[in-house]
């Protein structure tokens, strides 16, 4: 009898776990007008996946070019804190990353493991930000920008801000 009860409890526990849906990331996306900047600097779409472990920002560019120097910026804003990240891709393909905490109008450099991959063939830029880099949980606002050269001030295209709530 005890063995049968243990089997029934085990089966019920397994059935209960099977009913729980797998964890899915909260996602949001925004389109940007095509043709409002030169093709290599024309942001067309940005998608954000926001989980308890990380934030992934995937930005589509109309036509990334292999030997160009480009500066990509992304902005994250929560209820109590603001952040900015940059990825500078050089002509030789090397990438330099920066992540900043933005109290008021200051930029405070912070190391926390943010990584950006530039996929030239797919004209896509993908940034992964560990959640430990962002103090706020819940809903965050996102915006991206791109420009030529090495300076953030040389912006050619900017996406509209949109919000995504953490899963």
Secondary structure as UniProt FT lines:
FT   HELIX           2..19
FT   STRAND          26..31
FT   TURN            34..35
FT   HELIX           39..41
FT   STRAND          43..50
FT   STRAND          54..61
FT   TURN            66..67
FT   STRAND          70..77
FT   STRAND          82..89
FT   TURN            91..92
FT   STRAND          95..101
FT   TURN            104..105
FT   STRAND          108..109
FT   STRAND          115..119
FT   TURN            120..123
FT   STRAND          124..130
FT   HELIX           131..133
FT   STRAND          139..148
FT   TURN            152..153
FT   STRAND          157..158
FT   STRAND          162..165
//
